[in-house]
């Protein structure tokens, strides 16, 4: 490798919103993430439903008539 053109590589502490902490290598010193393998539904086998600002309710309100079979083309 050529000297002086690559960024510094550090041991990095990664902190998840669930509280999990692990170390890896990165050019950043500290990394904060929202989801990791300890809390992600794919790895835990549990599905979490996060309704941000009523998105699910707005979807059901908008497309509810299709589910009730009231709409017939």
N, CA, C and O atoms as a Maestro MAE file, in Angstrom:
{
 s_m_m2io_version
 :::
 2.0.0
}

f_m_ct {
 s_m_title
 :::
 protein
 m_atom[292] {
  # First column is atom index #
  i_m_mmod_type
  r_m_x_coord
  r_m_y_coord
  r_m_z_coord
  i_m_residue_number
  s_m_chain_name
  s_m_pdb_residue_name
  s_m_pdb_atom_name
  i_m_atomic_number
  :::
  1 25 0.837 -1.186 0.000 1 A "UNK " " N  " 7
  2 3 0.000 0.000 0.000 1 A "UNK " " CA " 6
  3 2 0.880 1.246 0.000 1 A "UNK " " C  " 6
  4 15 1.958 1.275 0.593 1 A "UNK " " O  " 8
  5 25 0.395 2.244 -0.667 2 A "UNK " " N  " 7
  6 3 1.111 3.519 -0.663 2 A "UNK " " CA " 6
  7 2 0.866 4.236 0.652 2 A "UNK " " C  " 6
  8 15 -0.246 4.234 1.178 2 A "UNK " " O  " 8
  9 25 1.892 4.835 1.164 3 A "UNK " " N  " 7
  10 3 1.776 5.532 2.436 3 A "UNK " " CA " 6
  11 2 1.192 6.918 2.238 3 A "UNK " " C  " 6
  12 15 1.462 7.585 1.239 3 A "UNK " " O  " 8
  13 25 0.371 7.349 3.223 4 A "UNK " " N  " 7
  14 3 -0.154 8.704 3.222 4 A "UNK " " CA " 6
  15 2 -1.459 8.907 2.468 4 A "UNK " " C  " 6
  16 15 -2.001 10.013 2.495 4 A "UNK " " O  " 8
  17 25 -1.995 7.876 1.787 5 A "UNK " " N  " 7
  18 3 -3.238 8.078 1.039 5 A "UNK " " CA " 6
  19 2 -4.425 7.350 1.667 5 A "UNK " " C  " 6
  20 15 -5.567 7.595 1.279 5 A "UNK " " O  " 8
  21 25 -4.179 6.467 2.620 6 A "UNK " " N  " 7
  22 3 -5.243 5.685 3.230 6 A "UNK " " CA " 6
  23 2 -5.651 6.294 4.567 6 A "UNK " " C  " 6
  24 15 -4.806 6.819 5.292 6 A "UNK " " O  " 8
  25 25 -6.948 6.227 4.900 7 A "UNK " " N  " 7
  26 3 -7.384 6.751 6.203 7 A "UNK " " CA " 6
  27 2 -6.914 5.846 7.343 7 A "UNK " " C  " 6
  28 15 -6.601 4.674 7.133 7 A "UNK " " O  " 8
  29 25 -6.871 6.403 8.539 8 A "UNK " " N  " 7
  30 3 -6.471 5.621 9.710 8 A "UNK " " CA " 6
  31 2 -7.546 4.595 10.032 8 A "UNK " " C  " 6
  32 15 -8.741 4.882 9.953 8 A "UNK " " O  " 8
  33 25 -7.110 3.405 10.392 9 A "UNK " " N  " 7
  34 3 -8.009 2.298 10.704 9 A "UNK " " CA " 6
  35 2 -7.928 2.047 12.198 9 A "UNK " " C  " 6
  36 15 -6.838 1.825 12.726 9 A "UNK " " O  " 8
  37 25 -9.072 2.077 12.900 10 A "UNK " " N  " 7
  38 3 -9.100 1.969 14.357 10 A "UNK " " CA " 6
  39 2 -9.942 0.778 14.791 10 A "UNK " " C  " 6
  40 15 -10.779 0.277 14.039 10 A "UNK " " O  " 8
  41 25 -9.701 0.334 16.030 11 A "UNK " " N  " 7
  42 3 -10.638 -0.560 16.694 11 A "UNK " " CA " 6
  43 2 -11.809 0.320 17.102 11 A "UNK " " C  " 6
  44 15 -11.617 1.343 17.759 11 A "UNK " " O  " 8
  45 25 -13.031 -0.073 16.713 12 A "UNK " " N  " 7
  46 3 -14.207 0.762 16.877 12 A "UNK " " CA " 6
  47 2 -15.228 0.078 17.764 12 A "UNK " " C  " 6
  48 15 -15.445 -1.130 17.666 12 A "UNK " " O  " 8
  49 25 -15.855 0.865 18.636 13 A "UNK " " N  " 7
  50 3 -16.933 0.357 19.477 13 A "UNK " " CA " 6
  51 2 -18.253 0.698 18.793 13 A "UNK " " C  " 6
  52 15 -18.546 1.867 18.544 13 A "UNK " " O  " 8
  53 25 -19.055 -0.340 18.487 14 A "UNK " " N  " 7
  54 3 -20.351 -0.161 17.851 14 A "UNK " " CA " 6
  55 2 -21.420 -0.337 18.929 14 A "UNK " " C  " 6
  56 15 -21.451 -1.352 19.624 14 A "UNK " " O  " 8
  57 25 -22.302 0.671 19.061 15 A "UNK " " N  " 7
  58 3 -23.354 0.647 20.074 15 A "UNK " " CA " 6
  59 2 -24.706 0.656 19.387 15 A "UNK " " C  " 6
  60 15 -24.989 1.524 18.561 15 A "UNK " " O  " 8
  61 25 -25.543 -0.318 19.734 16 A "UNK " " N  " 7
  62 3 -26.879 -0.424 19.158 16 A "UNK " " CA " 6
  63 2 -27.886 0.251 20.089 16 A "UNK " " C  " 6
  64 15 -27.625 0.425 21.279 16 A "UNK " " O  " 8
  65 25 -29.031 0.625 19.537 17 A "UNK " " N  " 7
  66 3 -30.092 1.236 20.325 17 A "UNK " " CA " 6
  67 2 -30.652 0.267 21.359 17 A "UNK " " C  " 6
  68 15 -31.203 0.706 22.369 17 A "UNK " " O  " 8
  69 25 -30.525 -1.038 21.134 18 A "UNK " " N  " 7
  70 3 -31.020 -2.032 22.088 18 A "UNK " " CA " 6
  71 2 -30.079 -2.211 23.267 18 A "UNK " " C  " 6
  72 15 -30.435 -2.865 24.246 18 A "UNK " " O  " 8
  73 25 -28.884 -1.640 23.189 19 A "UNK " " N  " 7
  74 3 -27.923 -1.729 24.277 19 A "UNK " " CA " 6
  75 2 -26.752 -2.653 24.000 19 A "UNK " " C  " 6
  76 15 -25.805 -2.701 24.784 19 A "UNK " " O  " 8
  77 25 -26.800 -3.371 22.919 20 A "UNK " " N  " 7
  78 3 -25.705 -4.277 22.571 20 A "UNK " " CA " 6
  79 2 -24.482 -3.472 22.137 20 A "UNK " " C  " 6
  80 15 -24.601 -2.466 21.438 20 A "UNK " " O  " 8
  81 25 -23.310 -3.930 22.561 21 A "UNK " " N  " 7
  82 3 -22.054 -3.267 22.215 21 A "UNK " " CA " 6
  83 2 -21.090 -4.331 21.716 21 A "UNK " " C  " 6
  84 15 -20.937 -5.377 22.348 21 A "UNK " " O  " 8
  85 25 -20.438 -4.074 20.588 22 A "UNK " " N  " 7
  86 3 -19.415 -4.972 20.090 22 A "UNK " " CA " 6
  87 2 -18.331 -4.158 19.414 22 A "UNK " " C  " 6
  88 15 -18.529 -2.984 19.101 22 A "UNK " " O  " 8
  89 25 -17.192 -4.779 19.193 23 A "UNK " " N  " 7
  90 3 -16.057 -4.086 18.596 23 A "UNK " " CA " 6
  91 2 -15.752 -4.635 17.221 23 A "UNK " " C  " 6
  92 15 -15.901 -5.828 16.955 23 A "UNK " " O  " 8
  93 25 -15.323 -3.741 16.357 24 A "UNK " " N  " 7
  94 3 -14.933 -4.088 14.998 24 A "UNK " " CA " 6
  95 2 -13.895 -3.072 14.540 24 A "UNK " " C  " 6
  96 15 -13.523 -2.183 15.306 24 A "UNK " " O  " 8
  97 25 -13.435 -3.189 13.336 25 A "UNK " " N  " 7
  98 3 -12.482 -2.229 12.801 25 A "UNK " " CA " 6
  99 2 -13.159 -1.288 11.825 25 A "UNK " " C  " 6
  100 15 -13.996 -1.709 11.027 25 A "UNK " " O  " 8
  101 25 -12.795 -0.010 11.886 26 A "UNK " " N  " 7
  102 3 -13.386 0.983 11.002 26 A "UNK " " CA " 6
  103 2 -12.504 2.225 10.967 26 A "UNK " " C  " 6
  104 15 -11.566 2.367 11.751 26 A "UNK " " O  " 8
  105 25 -12.828 3.112 10.044 27 A "UNK " " N  " 7
  106 3 -12.132 4.394 9.998 27 A "UNK " " CA " 6
  107 2 -12.759 5.392 10.959 27 A "UNK " " C  " 6
  108 15 -12.188 6.456 11.197 27 A "UNK " " O  " 8
  109 25 -13.919 5.070 11.514 28 A "UNK " " N  " 7
  110 3 -14.564 5.902 12.526 28 A "UNK " " CA " 6
  111 2 -14.202 5.371 13.909 28 A "UNK " " C  " 6
  112 15 -13.870 4.195 14.057 28 A "UNK " " O  " 8
  113 25 -14.266 6.233 14.919 29 A "UNK " " N  " 7
  114 3 -13.915 5.796 16.264 29 A "UNK " " CA " 6
  115 2 -15.092 5.165 16.989 29 A "UNK " " C  " 6
  116 15 -14.936 4.099 17.585 29 A "UNK " " O  " 8
  117 25 -16.259 5.784 16.959 30 A "UNK " " N  " 7
  118 3 -17.460 5.237 17.599 30 A "UNK " " CA " 6
  119 2 -18.604 5.274 16.608 30 A "UNK " " C  " 6
  120 15 -18.786 6.253 15.885 30 A "UNK " " O  " 8
  121 25 -19.381 4.185 16.580 31 A "UNK " " N  " 7
  122 3 -20.510 4.085 15.662 31 A "UNK " " CA " 6
  123 2 -21.750 3.748 16.473 31 A "UNK " " C  " 6
  124 15 -21.724 2.846 17.311 31 A "UNK " " O  " 8
  125 25 -22.833 4.470 16.226 32 A "UNK " " N  " 7
  126 3 -24.122 4.182 16.864 32 A "UNK " " CA " 6
  127 2 -25.085 3.721 15.773 32 A "UNK " " C  " 6
  128 15 -25.221 4.363 14.732 32 A "UNK " " O  " 8
  129 25 -25.748 2.598 16.034 33 A "UNK " " N  " 7
  130 3 -26.680 2.040 15.062 33 A "UNK " " CA " 6
  131 2 -28.046 1.841 15.718 33 A "UNK " " C  " 6
  132 15 -28.150 1.816 16.945 33 A "UNK " " O  " 8
  133 25 -29.083 1.699 14.907 34 A "UNK " " N  " 7
  134 3 -30.438 1.526 15.418 34 A "UNK " " CA " 6
  135 2 -30.815 0.067 15.592 34 A "UNK " " C  " 6
  136 15 -31.634 -0.263 16.451 34 A "UNK " " O  " 8
  137 25 -30.234 -0.804 14.795 35 A "UNK " " N  " 7
  138 3 -30.623 -2.212 14.846 35 A "UNK " " CA " 6
  139 2 -29.387 -3.074 14.563 35 A "UNK " " C  " 6
  140 15 -28.554 -2.733 13.723 35 A "UNK " " O  " 8
  141 25 -29.288 -4.190 15.277 36 A "UNK " " N  " 7
  142 3 -28.140 -5.084 15.113 36 A "UNK " " CA " 6
  143 2 -28.642 -6.527 15.045 36 A "UNK " " C  " 6
  144 15 -29.849 -6.766 15.028 36 A "UNK " " O  " 8
  145 25 -27.729 -7.474 15.009 37 A "UNK " " N  " 7
  146 3 -28.115 -8.878 14.903 37 A "UNK " " CA " 6
  147 2 -28.766 -9.406 16.178 37 A "UNK " " C  " 6
  148 15 -29.427 -10.444 16.139 37 A "UNK " " O  " 8
  149 25 -28.596 -8.723 17.298 38 A "UNK " " N  " 7
  150 3 -29.228 -9.167 18.541 38 A "UNK " " CA " 6
  151 2 -30.679 -8.725 18.645 38 A "UNK " " C  " 6
  152 15 -31.441 -9.303 19.421 38 A "UNK " " O  " 8
  153 25 -31.085 -7.698 17.872 39 A "UNK " " N  " 7
  154 3 -32.462 -7.218 17.963 39 A "UNK " " CA " 6
  155 2 -33.190 -7.227 16.615 39 A "UNK " " C  " 6
  156 15 -34.373 -6.892 16.567 39 A "UNK " " O  " 8
  157 25 -32.525 -7.596 15.532 40 A "UNK " " N  " 7
  158 3 -33.159 -7.635 14.215 40 A "UNK " " CA " 6
  159 2 -34.104 -8.836 14.126 40 A "UNK " " C  " 6
  160 15 -33.726 -9.938 14.523 40 A "UNK " " O  " 8
  161 25 -35.319 -8.647 13.615 41 A "UNK " " N  " 7
  162 3 -36.296 -9.739 13.556 41 A "UNK " " CA " 6
  163 2 -35.819 -10.973 12.781 41 A "UNK " " C  " 6
  164 15 -36.216 -12.091 13.111 41 A "UNK " " O  " 8
  165 25 -34.996 -10.796 11.782 42 A "UNK " " N  " 7
  166 3 -34.504 -11.942 11.011 42 A "UNK " " CA " 6
  167 2 -33.688 -12.876 11.897 42 A "UNK " " C  " 6
  168 15 -33.808 -14.096 11.790 42 A "UNK " " O  " 8
  169 25 -32.861 -12.311 12.771 43 A "UNK " " N  " 7
  170 3 -31.992 -13.124 13.612 43 A "UNK " " CA " 6
  171 2 -32.679 -13.586 14.886 43 A "UNK " " C  " 6
  172 15 -32.354 -14.656 15.400 43 A "UNK " " O  " 8
  173 25 -33.624 -12.807 15.409 44 A "UNK " " N  " 7
  174 3 -34.284 -13.175 16.660 44 A "UNK " " CA " 6
  175 2 -35.473 -14.098 16.444 44 A "UNK " " C  " 6
  176 15 -35.849 -14.839 17.352 44 A "UNK " " O  " 8
  177 25 -36.070 -14.065 15.261 45 A "UNK " " N  " 7
  178 3 -37.244 -14.874 14.988 45 A "UNK " " CA " 6
  179 2 -38.526 -14.245 15.500 45 A "UNK " " C  " 6
  180 15 -39.594 -14.847 15.387 45 A "UNK " " O  " 8
  181 25 -38.443 -13.063 16.054 46 A "UNK " " N  " 7
  182 3 -39.607 -12.345 16.542 46 A "UNK " " CA " 6
  183 2 -39.831 -11.134 15.663 46 A "UNK " " C  " 6
  184 15 -38.899 -10.385 15.370 46 A "UNK " " O  " 8
  185 25 -41.059 -10.948 15.248 47 A "UNK " " N  " 7
  186 3 -41.363 -9.808 14.395 47 A "UNK " " CA " 6
  187 2 -41.879 -8.669 15.251 47 A "UNK " " C  " 6
  188 15 -42.801 -8.839 16.049 47 A "UNK " " O  " 8
  189 25 -41.275 -7.511 15.077 48 A "UNK " " N  " 7
  190 3 -41.718 -6.313 15.777 48 A "UNK " " CA " 6
  191 2 -42.454 -5.443 14.777 48 A "UNK " " C  " 6
  192 15 -42.029 -5.300 13.630 48 A "UNK " " O  " 8
  193 25 -43.539 -4.872 15.210 49 A "UNK " " N  " 7
  194 3 -44.300 -3.982 14.361 49 A "UNK " " CA " 6
  195 2 -44.118 -2.570 14.887 49 A "UNK " " C  " 6
  196 15 -44.615 -2.231 15.961 49 A "UNK " " O  " 8
  197 25 -43.408 -1.751 14.133 50 A "UNK " " N  " 7
  198 3 -43.143 -0.388 14.553 50 A "UNK " " CA " 6
  199 2 -43.995 0.530 13.693 50 A "UNK " " C  " 6
  200 15 -43.767 0.652 12.490 50 A "UNK " " O  " 8
  201 25 -44.965 1.168 14.303 51 A "UNK " " N  " 7
  202 3 -45.858 2.078 13.595 51 A "UNK " " CA " 6
  203 2 -45.345 3.495 13.778 51 A "UNK " " C  " 6
  204 15 -45.510 4.091 14.842 51 A "UNK " " O  " 8
  205 25 -44.737 4.021 12.758 52 A "UNK " " N  " 7
  206 3 -44.183 5.357 12.820 52 A "UNK " " CA " 6
  207 2 -45.186 6.344 12.259 52 A "UNK " " C  " 6
  208 15 -45.497 6.321 11.068 52 A "UNK " " O  " 8
  209 25 -45.686 7.203 13.118 53 A "UNK " " N  " 7
  210 3 -46.602 8.292 12.748 53 A "UNK " " CA " 6
  211 2 -47.871 7.788 12.070 53 A "UNK " " C  " 6
  212 15 -48.392 8.448 11.171 53 A "UNK " " O  " 8
  213 25 -48.376 6.624 12.487 54 A "UNK " " N  " 7
  214 3 -49.653 6.129 11.999 54 A "UNK " " CA " 6
  215 2 -49.649 5.633 10.575 54 A "UNK " " C  " 6
  216 15 -50.691 5.669 9.921 54 A "UNK " " O  " 8
  217 25 -48.546 5.181 10.077 55 A "UNK " " N  " 7
  218 3 -48.459 4.720 8.686 55 A "UNK " " CA " 6
  219 2 -49.386 3.549 8.413 55 A "UNK " " C  " 6
  220 15 -50.028 3.484 7.364 55 A "UNK " " O  " 8
  221 25 -49.452 2.634 9.355 56 A "UNK " " N  " 7
  222 3 -50.280 1.444 9.142 56 A "UNK " " CA " 6
  223 2 -51.747 1.828 9.096 56 A "UNK " " C  " 6
  224 15 -52.494 1.344 8.245 56 A "UNK " " O  " 8
  225 25 -52.162 2.699 10.011 57 A "UNK " " N  " 7
  226 3 -53.561 3.126 10.042 57 A "UNK " " CA " 6
  227 2 -53.932 3.895 8.775 57 A "UNK " " C  " 6
  228 15 -55.029 3.717 8.247 57 A "UNK " " O  " 8
  229 25 -53.038 4.741 8.286 58 A "UNK " " N  " 7
  230 3 -53.306 5.461 7.039 58 A "UNK " " CA " 6
  231 2 -53.413 4.501 5.863 58 A "UNK " " C  " 6
  232 15 -54.248 4.700 4.981 58 A "UNK " " O  " 8
  233 25 -52.579 3.461 5.835 59 A "UNK " " N  " 7
  234 3 -52.636 2.468 4.772 59 A "UNK " " CA " 6
  235 2 -53.965 1.723 4.810 59 A "UNK " " C  " 6
  236 15 -54.604 1.530 3.775 59 A "UNK " " O  " 8
  237 25 -54.380 1.303 6.004 60 A "UNK " " N  " 7
  238 3 -55.640 0.572 6.143 60 A "UNK " " CA " 6
  239 2 -56.833 1.447 5.773 60 A "UNK " " C  " 6
  240 15 -57.800 0.966 5.182 60 A "UNK " " O  " 8
  241 25 -56.766 2.725 6.119 61 A "UNK " " N  " 7
  242 3 -57.852 3.638 5.782 61 A "UNK " " CA " 6
  243 2 -57.952 3.823 4.265 61 A "UNK " " C  " 6
  244 15 -59.045 3.863 3.701 61 A "UNK " " O  " 8
  245 25 -56.798 3.933 3.623 62 A "UNK " " N  " 7
  246 3 -56.757 4.176 2.187 62 A "UNK " " CA " 6
  247 2 -57.168 2.944 1.384 62 A "UNK " " C  " 6
  248 15 -57.913 3.054 0.410 62 A "UNK " " O  " 8
  249 25 -56.682 1.776 1.792 63 A "UNK " " N  " 7
  250 3 -56.901 0.556 1.009 63 A "UNK " " CA " 6
  251 2 -57.839 -0.435 1.690 63 A "UNK " " C  " 6
  252 15 -57.921 -1.585 1.259 63 A "UNK " " O  " 8
  253 25 -58.540 -0.030 2.726 64 A "UNK " " N  " 7
  254 3 -59.440 -0.919 3.450 64 A "UNK " " CA " 6
  255 2 -60.587 -1.427 2.607 64 A "UNK " " C  " 6
  256 15 -61.034 -2.560 2.781 64 A "UNK " " O  " 8
  257 25 -61.069 -0.599 1.693 65 A "UNK " " N  " 7
  258 3 -62.202 -1.014 0.868 65 A "UNK " " CA " 6
  259 2 -61.851 -2.188 -0.048 65 A "UNK " " C  " 6
  260 15 -62.736 -2.956 -0.426 65 A "UNK " " O  " 8
  261 25 -60.588 -2.338 -0.405 66 A "UNK " " N  " 7
  262 3 -60.174 -3.464 -1.242 66 A "UNK " " CA " 6
  263 2 -60.209 -4.760 -0.457 66 A "UNK " " C  " 6
  264 15 -60.498 -5.818 -1.016 66 A "UNK " " O  " 8
  265 25 -59.920 -4.690 0.829 67 A "UNK " " N  " 7
  266 3 -59.916 -5.866 1.677 67 A "UNK " " CA " 6
  267 2 -61.341 -6.334 1.975 67 A "UNK " " C  " 6
  268 15 -61.583 -7.534 2.101 67 A "UNK " " O  " 8
  269 25 -62.274 -5.406 2.087 68 A "UNK " " N  " 7
  270 3 -63.654 -5.741 2.411 68 A "UNK " " CA " 6
  271 2 -64.444 -6.239 1.210 68 A "UNK " " C  " 6
  272 15 -65.628 -6.551 1.340 68 A "UNK " " O  " 8
  273 25 -63.822 -6.319 0.060 69 A "UNK " " N  " 7
  274 3 -64.447 -6.752 -1.190 69 A "UNK " " CA " 6
  275 2 -65.606 -5.844 -1.591 69 A "UNK " " C  " 6
  276 15 -66.514 -6.280 -2.299 69 A "UNK " " O  " 8
  277 25 -65.585 -4.614 -1.158 70 A "UNK " " N  " 7
  278 3 -66.611 -3.645 -1.559 70 A "UNK " " CA " 6
  279 2 -66.305 -3.064 -2.927 70 A "UNK " " C  " 6
  280 15 -67.198 -2.602 -3.637 70 A "UNK " " O  " 8
  281 25 -65.046 -3.094 -3.280 71 A "UNK " " N  " 7
  282 3 -64.642 -2.534 -4.560 71 A "UNK " " CA " 6
  283 2 -64.618 -3.651 -5.591 71 A "UNK " " C  " 6
  284 15 -63.926 -4.653 -5.409 71 A "UNK " " O  " 8
  285 25 -65.357 -3.486 -6.651 72 A "UNK " " N  " 7
  286 3 -65.345 -4.480 -7.729 72 A "UNK " " CA " 6
  287 2 -65.175 -3.747 -9.036 72 A "UNK " " C  " 6
  288 15 -66.024 -2.935 -9.405 72 A "UNK " " O  " 8
  289 25 -64.098 -4.014 -9.743 73 A "UNK " " N  " 7
  290 3 -63.843 -3.315 -11.023 73 A "UNK " " CA " 6
  291 2 -64.772 -3.726 -12.126 73 A "UNK " " C  " 6
  292 15 -64.667 -3.219 -13.243 73 A "UNK " " O  " 8
  :::
 }
 m_bond[291] {
  # First column is bond index #
  i_m_from
  i_m_to
  i_m_order
  :::
  1 1 2 1
  2 2 3 1
  3 3 4 2
  4 3 5 1
  5 5 6 1
  6 6 7 1
  7 7 8 2
  8 7 9 1
  9 9 10 1
  10 10 11 1
  11 11 12 2
  12 11 13 1
  13 13 14 1
  14 14 15 1
  15 15 16 2
  16 15 17 1
  17 17 18 1
  18 18 19 1
  19 19 20 2
  20 19 21 1
  21 21 22 1
  22 22 23 1
  23 23 24 2
  24 23 25 1
  25 25 26 1
  26 26 27 1
  27 27 28 2
  28 27 29 1
  29 29 30 1
  30 30 31 1
  31 31 32 2
  32 31 33 1
  33 33 34 1
  34 34 35 1
  35 35 36 2
  36 35 37 1
  37 37 38 1
  38 38 39 1
  39 39 40 2
  40 39 41 1
  41 41 42 1
  42 42 43 1
  43 43 44 2
  44 43 45 1
  45 45 46 1
  46 46 47 1
  47 47 48 2
  48 47 49 1
  49 49 50 1
  50 50 51 1
  51 51 52 2
  52 51 53 1
  53 53 54 1
  54 54 55 1
  55 55 56 2
  56 55 57 1
  57 57 58 1
  58 58 59 1
  59 59 60 2
  60 59 61 1
  61 61 62 1
  62 62 63 1
  63 63 64 2
  64 63 65 1
  65 65 66 1
  66 66 67 1
  67 67 68 2
  68 67 69 1
  69 69 70 1
  70 70 71 1
  71 71 72 2
  72 71 73 1
  73 73 74 1
  74 74 75 1
  75 75 76 2
  76 75 77 1
  77 77 78 1
  78 78 79 1
  79 79 80 2
  80 79 81 1
  81 81 82 1
  82 82 83 1
  83 83 84 2
  84 83 85 1
  85 85 86 1
  86 86 87 1
  87 87 88 2
  88 87 89 1
  89 89 90 1
  90 90 91 1
  91 91 92 2
  92 91 93 1
  93 93 94 1
  94 94 95 1
  95 95 96 2
  96 95 97 1
  97 97 98 1
  98 98 99 1
  99 99 100 2
  100 99 101 1
  101 101 102 1
  102 102 103 1
  103 103 104 2
  104 103 105 1
  105 105 106 1
  106 106 107 1
  107 107 108 2
  108 107 109 1
  109 109 110 1
  110 110 111 1
  111 111 112 2
  112 111 113 1
  113 113 114 1
  114 114 115 1
  115 115 116 2
  116 115 117 1
  117 117 118 1
  118 118 119 1
  119 119 120 2
  120 119 121 1
  121 121 122 1
  122 122 123 1
  123 123 124 2
  124 123 125 1
  125 125 126 1
  126 126 127 1
  127 127 128 2
  128 127 129 1
  129 129 130 1
  130 130 131 1
  131 131 132 2
  132 131 133 1
  133 133 134 1
  134 134 135 1
  135 135 136 2
  136 135 137 1
  137 137 138 1
  138 138 139 1
  139 139 140 2
  140 139 141 1
  141 141 142 1
  142 142 143 1
  143 143 144 2
  144 143 145 1
  145 145 146 1
  146 146 147 1
  147 147 148 2
  148 147 149 1
  149 149 150 1
  150 150 151 1
  151 151 152 2
  152 151 153 1
  153 153 154 1
  154 154 155 1
  155 155 156 2
  156 155 157 1
  157 157 158 1
  158 158 159 1
  159 159 160 2
  160 159 161 1
  161 161 162 1
  162 162 163 1
  163 163 164 2
  164 163 165 1
  165 165 166 1
  166 166 167 1
  167 167 168 2
  168 167 169 1
  169 169 170 1
  170 170 171 1
  171 171 172 2
  172 171 173 1
  173 173 174 1
  174 174 175 1
  175 175 176 2
  176 175 177 1
  177 177 178 1
  178 178 179 1
  179 179 180 2
  180 179 181 1
  181 181 182 1
  182 182 183 1
  183 183 184 2
  184 183 185 1
  185 185 186 1
  186 186 187 1
  187 187 188 2
  188 187 189 1
  189 189 190 1
  190 190 191 1
  191 191 192 2
  192 191 193 1
  193 193 194 1
  194 194 195 1
  195 195 196 2
  196 195 197 1
  197 197 198 1
  198 198 199 1
  199 199 200 2
  200 199 201 1
  201 201 202 1
  202 202 203 1
  203 203 204 2
  204 203 205 1
  205 205 206 1
  206 206 207 1
  207 207 208 2
  208 207 209 1
  209 209 210 1
  210 210 211 1
  211 211 212 2
  212 211 213 1
  213 213 214 1
  214 214 215 1
  215 215 216 2
  216 215 217 1
  217 217 218 1
  218 218 219 1
  219 219 220 2
  220 219 221 1
  221 221 222 1
  222 222 223 1
  223 223 224 2
  224 223 225 1
  225 225 226 1
  226 226 227 1
  227 227 228 2
  228 227 229 1
  229 229 230 1
  230 230 231 1
  231 231 232 2
  232 231 233 1
  233 233 234 1
  234 234 235 1
  235 235 236 2
  236 235 237 1
  237 237 238 1
  238 238 239 1
  239 239 240 2
  240 239 241 1
  241 241 242 1
  242 242 243 1
  243 243 244 2
  244 243 245 1
  245 245 246 1
  246 246 247 1
  247 247 248 2
  248 247 249 1
  249 249 250 1
  250 250 251 1
  251 251 252 2
  252 251 253 1
  253 253 254 1
  254 254 255 1
  255 255 256 2
  256 255 257 1
  257 257 258 1
  258 258 259 1
  259 259 260 2
  260 259 261 1
  261 261 262 1
  262 262 263 1
  263 263 264 2
  264 263 265 1
  265 265 266 1
  266 266 267 1
  267 267 268 2
  268 267 269 1
  269 269 270 1
  270 270 271 1
  271 271 272 2
  272 271 273 1
  273 273 274 1
  274 274 275 1
  275 275 276 2
  276 275 277 1
  277 277 278 1
  278 278 279 1
  279 279 280 2
  280 279 281 1
  281 281 282 1
  282 282 283 1
  283 283 284 2
  284 283 285 1
  285 285 286 1
  286 286 287 1
  287 287 288 2
  288 287 289 1
  289 289 290 1
  290 290 291 1
  291 291 292 2
  :::
 }
}
